[in-house]
């Protein structure tokens, strides 16, 4: 993934769009994204920064990458969570049961303002989760999410983690 992002950045820099991509990869505030037309390729680069955010829950990255009014639809709630705080709430819910959880971006496809991403979530069940007491079991679960970008920020996400597999892996339900 990293090698791919570097190659994409070099190619895009050669096309004259380097300013936007340096900001995406390095988070430099001296290259504002507001008003720039974001391409599918630049949105894919933003996803690399987003993975850093979800693996650290860094509030600075949250504010950099997530629009204040972004909507996050999760299968565990009837109403969307909103903005950077809403996304940090999702991460907090996952970390409450799996303090060491990490996401790996396995693949993504981008078109216009939308990125489809497949992740693998890995962690250890060290605290109660959905009412299931900690069992110390390792999880490895897939998730497919769709993100919509606008002005260099995520404005919507529809997440579909494989909750059935997760619940099986922690012993909440049997095979």
ABEGO torsion letter per residue (X at the ends): XAAAAAAAAAAAAAAGAAAAAAAAAAGBAABBABGBBBBAAAAAAAAAAAAAAAAAGBAAAAAAABBAABBBBBAABABBBBEAAAAAAAAAAAAAABAABBBBBABBBBBEABBBBBBBBBBBBABBBGGBBBAGBBBBBBBBBBBBBBGGBBABBBBBBBAAAAAAAAGABBX
